[in-house]
Amino acid sequence: MPIRFLTAGESHGPELNIIIDGIPAGLELLPEDINKDLLRRQGGYGRGGRMKIEKDQVIFTGGVRLGKTLGSPVSVRIINNDFKNWDVAMSQIPQDLNNPQIKEKIDAKYVSKVRPGHADLAGSVKFAHEDIRNVLERSSARETTSRVVSGAVCKKLLNTLNINVFSYVLRIGSAAVDTEKLGSDYAELFKKAEMSEVRCPDSNVSEQMKQVINETRTNGDTVGGLVQIVAYGMPIGIGSYTQWDKRLNGRIAGALMSVHTIKSVEIGLGKQVSETVGSKVHDQIRVDSNWKGKSFRYKRKSNNAGGIEGGMSNGEPIVCTVATKPIPTLIKPLDSVDIKTKQNTQAHFERSDICVVPAAGVVLESMLSYVLADAILEKFGGDSMSALLQNYNNYLNYTYNL
């Protein structure tokens, strides 16, 4: 694929490392282009203590010179501030276990009580780990920080093509937005959401969501919700119907489902298509009476398909609705087992958020941006931004004159 990214680093290790390959040369890219989304990821009502420790800031170590990409892999590091408290337990080199102080620090971080809903049990079996610390450090949602870095770079590329990716929260627990009254002015919805502590575009529902989070915290529990992610400005014909793995909806669903807390992805009406008839589902097409040659001539009367038909973008906004599960690390731990003693016990608890739904939206924006940027470059190519823009604009002009 034209763009690929790899990430490395553990939650309490010294740093996170990201390599993004395939970004064309000449893309203007500054640390603040990424840091602003890292800050958004750390925000949101209901976050835990880790967000107060880390002040995520990117350090470019390759692929960028004088504020522009070079066409070579973009490499980034983010320092984990909390590592100073874990330098012995998470050391990369062997430690002297005969030293009682060192042994005590390592033993204090040993985990054998698995957490339901996490990668703990399956990961320890798969990789033959006795200490579950070896699993949870990498399976931690701290890894989504690296995804936000990669996604922010892709988002900057999309912005140069006038494609914008937004998200906002529709539901947290029992508090939900009335989607029938939501409308489709996505830029305005996003603007309102960014002013809300729970990233909800409805101020009244935002307060209800905060109340749900407060009650959940009091009960020692966690809560999930629904996020909507929108890509606005996508041209028609991105993706393909010719092979199963080229279909844009499949690529989007796979990327969004790969995020830690996600349990379902819907595009457009989603599961509601099963509840009604075809005449009320499929988006009827008309000729735009106001067409003047600077836009696509054909318009839809609705966008129930969520901007994708036959595995390709159809020129309408791409709209995805995604369900996030409650965080499985609870203040009041769930019943579980200890894989060392082979006894029933309660799950390990270290530190937990109450609700990550607002932050999940930022991560989901990043994954959608990655898929769309990848598909754009797959179609239009270009080793430089000037070549990409020329190819892209030629295509737009072609579609405008059909």
N, C-alpha and C positions, 0 to 999 in steps of 0.2 A: 504494500500500500504506500501511497505517496508520503504520508506522515505516520510516524510511529514514535511512541515514547516509552521509556523504561524508567522505573523508579527503584530506589534502594534506600535502606535505612530502617531502623527500628524506632519504636515510639519513644523510648528513653535512651536511645543511642546518641552518639555525639552530633549527628546531623542527618538531614535528608538530602538525597542526591537525585537529580532529574536530568535525563538526556532526551531532547526532542529533536528527532531527525526528520528532514524533509521540508523545513521551513525555507521558502525562497529567500534569496539575497535581497537586501534593500528594504525589508520591513522595518519601519521605525519602531523601536522597542526600548522602553526605559523601565527601570525597576518599579516605578510607581504604577505602570500599566498592570503589573502583577500584584503588587503589594495591596492595592485597593481591594482586590477580590479576596486576598488572604485575610484582610481585616474584616470583610463581610462574612467570611466563613467562621471567624472566631466570635462573631456577635450573635445576637438572638437571645430572647428571654428563655431561661431554663438551662443555660449552659453550666458546666461544672468548673471546678477549681483549676483544671489544666489551662483553661483559656486565660487565666490571670497570670500564669507563669510565662507562657510563650508569647513573644512579640515577633511573629513571623515576618522576616524580611529576606528578599532574595539577594543572592550574590551571584552575578554572572561569572562563570569561569571559562567560557568558551562560546564561540559562535556569534558574538556580538562585539562590534567595534564602533566607537564614536556614535552610539545610539542607534545603530542599524545592524540587522542580521547579515551574516556573511555568506549564507548558503551552506555552511558547514553545520554540524550538530550544535544546537544550543544547549549548553550545560549549565546547571544551576545548583547551588547548594543553599540549604537553610539550616542555621544552627539551632539545635535543641537546647534551650537555656536550662532545662531541668536535668540535663546530663550531669551537671556538677554534683547532683545529689545521688547519682547512680554510677559514678565513674568506676567504682570497684565492681559492683554487681553486673554491670554491662560492659566490662572491660573487654577489649578485643584480644588481649594477650593473657596467657595463663597467670593465675594468682597463687600465692603461697597459702595453701589451706591449713598449714601448720601454724600460721599466725592467727591467734584467736580473734583479733579485731577484724581481720580480713574475712575470715570464715563467718563471723557473725553477720557482716554486711551482706554476704552472698546468701546465707541461709535465710535472712530476713526477706529476701525477694523470691525465695523458692515457692512455687505454686504447684499443688497437686490436687486441689479441689476444682473440678471443672465447672464452667458456667453454662447452663442451658441457653441456647440461642447464639452462642459464640462458636468459634472455630476450635475451641479447646480440645474436646474429646476426639473429634475426627482428625484434627491436626496432630495430636500427640500420637495417635495410632499410626497415621500415615508416615510420619517422619521419625518414628521410634524415639520420641522424647519422653523422658521421665519427668523433667521439669517443664511444666506447661508455660513457664515464662518464655521459653524458646518459641512457643506458638503465638502467644498473645501479643508479644512485642511487635511482630510484623502484621498480624491480622487486625491489629488495632485500627480504628478509624483515623488515627493520626496520619495514616497513609493517604487519606484524601487531601491532605495539604499539598502533596505532590501533584495530585490530579488537578487541583485548582491552578497550580503553576502552569502545567501543560495547557489546560483549557484557556487560561488567560492569554497565552501566546496565540492560540488558535482564534480566540475571540477578537484579538487585535487584527489578525489577518482578515477575518470576516467583516469587521467594521470598515476596512478600506474598500470593500465591495458593497457597502451600504446594507449589510446584513447584520441584524442585531438579535441577540439572544437574551431573553428576560426570564424571570421566574417570580412567583408569588405563592403564598400559602393559602389554600382553600379550607383546610380543616386541621384542627388540633383536638384530638379526642372528640368530645360531643359538640364542640363549638365549630360551626361551619358557615361559610359564605353561601348565600343563595345564588347559585350559579346562573339561574334564569335571569337574574337582574344584573349580572356582572358586566355584560357588554363585551365588545371586542376592540376597544381602544387600548391595545396592549401597552403602549408606551405610557399612557396615563395610569394604568393599573400598576405598572412597575414603579412609577414615580411615587404613587401613594404607598405602595408596599415598602419602599425604602425608608419611609418616614415612620414605619411601625416597628416596634421592638420584636414583633413576631413575624414581620414581613408579610402582613396581610393588608390588602388594599381597602378593606372596610374597617374604619376606625372603631365602630361599635363592636364588631365581631372580634377585633384585636383585643379589646378589653375582656371579652368573654374568654378568649383563648388564654390570656394571662391568668385569669381566675382558675381555669382548668389546670394549668401548670402548677399554680400555687396549691391547689387541693391535692394534686398528685404528689407533690413534694411532701406535703404534710402526711400523706398516707405511706410514704416510703416507697413509692412506685414510680413508674415511667410512663410516657405517653407518646403515641405516634400521630400520624396525620396524612394529609394529602397536599401535594405540591403540583402546581401547573408550570410547565416550561414551554416557552414560545420562541420560535425563530421567525422573525419578521423580515421580509425582503428577499426571501429565497426565490431564485428564478425557477421556471418550469424545466423539468427534464433531468434533474440531478438524481443519480441512482440508476437502476436498470431493472427491467423485467426478464433479461436474457438468462440469468443464472440465479439460483436461490440465494447465494451469498453476496450478490450485488444489490439486492433489494434494500432500499434505504430504510424502510420501516424495520426490517430485521436487524440491520446494523445499529439503528437507534435503540431499539428495544434491548439488544444485547449489551450495549454500552451503559444504558441507564440501569439495567438489572444488575450490573457488576458492582454498583455502589453498595457499600456494606449494609445499610438499613432497608434497602428497597425490596419489596415483596410483590409488587405488580406494576406493570406499565400499560397504559392505555393511550392510543393515538386517536384523536378526534372524539367521537362518541364512545369509543371503547366498547365495553360490554353492553352498553345501551342498544347497540345495533341488534342484539338478540331479542329485544323487547318490543319491536315494532316492525312495520312492513317496509319494503324497498322504496316505495314512493315517498316515504318520509325520512329515509336514510340518505339516499344518494343525492349529491349536490348538483342541481340542475344548472345548465350552462346557458349563457346569453351573450349576445354581442353588446359590448359597452357603447352606449349611445353617445358618450362623451369622449370616445377615443380620438386622439389627435396625433397618433404615430409615435408617441414617446412612452408607451406602456404596452402591456400585453392586451390584445384586442378582446379577448374572451374572459368573461367574469362569471363567478358563481353566485347563486342566490343564497347559499349557505356554505358552511365549512365543516360539515359533519365528518368528512374524511380526515380532518386534521391536517390538510395540506399534502397528503400522500395518496396516490392511486397507482396501482400496478407496480408498486415498489419504487415509484419515482415521485419527486416533488411535482405538484401541479400548479404552482404559482401562488397558492394561498398560504397564509401563515401555517407553519408546522406547530401543532398544539399537542402536547403530551401531558397526561395527568398520571402522577406517580404516587404510590402508597408507601409510606415509610413505617416500619414496625417500631414499637416502643424499644428503647435501649434495653438489652437483656441483663445489664449489670445493675442490680437493684440494691438500694440501701437496706431493705429487708430481703435478704438473699433467698433465692428459690431452693427447693430441695434438689440435692445432687449427690455425687459420689466423690470419694477421695481415691484416686487411682494408685496411690502409694499404699494406703492402709487397707484398701478394698472394702471400706465401710461406707454406709450411708452417712451423709452429712449435709451441710448447706454450702451453697456455691461461694466461691472466693469473691470478696468485695475489696476493691482498692480505691476507686474513685469513679464517679459516674455523673453524666449529665442526666437531667430529668426529661428534657425534650431537645432533640436536635433537628426538628423539622425545618425551622428557618435556615439553619446552616446547610441542611441537605440540599436546599434549593440552589445554593451557590455551587455546590459540587456537581449537581445535575446540569446546571448551565454549562459547566466546564466540559462534561462528557458529551453533551449535545454539540457544543462548539467544536470539539475534536472530530466527531463523526462528520459534521457538515464541512469543515475545512478539508478533511481528508477526501471527501467525495468531490468537492469543488476542484481540488488539485488533480484528482484522478481524471476528471473530465477535461480540464483546461490546461494542465501542465504549467510549465514555466519555471525555469531555474531562478528567475528574478521577478520581483514584483512588477516591474515594467512589462515584462513578457506576459505575466498572468493577467494584468489589467487589460492589456491589448486584446488578448484572446477572449477574456470575459466580456468586454464591451462589444466586441464583434458579434458574439453570440447573442447578447441582449438586443442589439440592433436587428439581428436576423429574426428573433422572436417577435419584435415589435412590428415587423412588416409582413407577418404571415396573414 
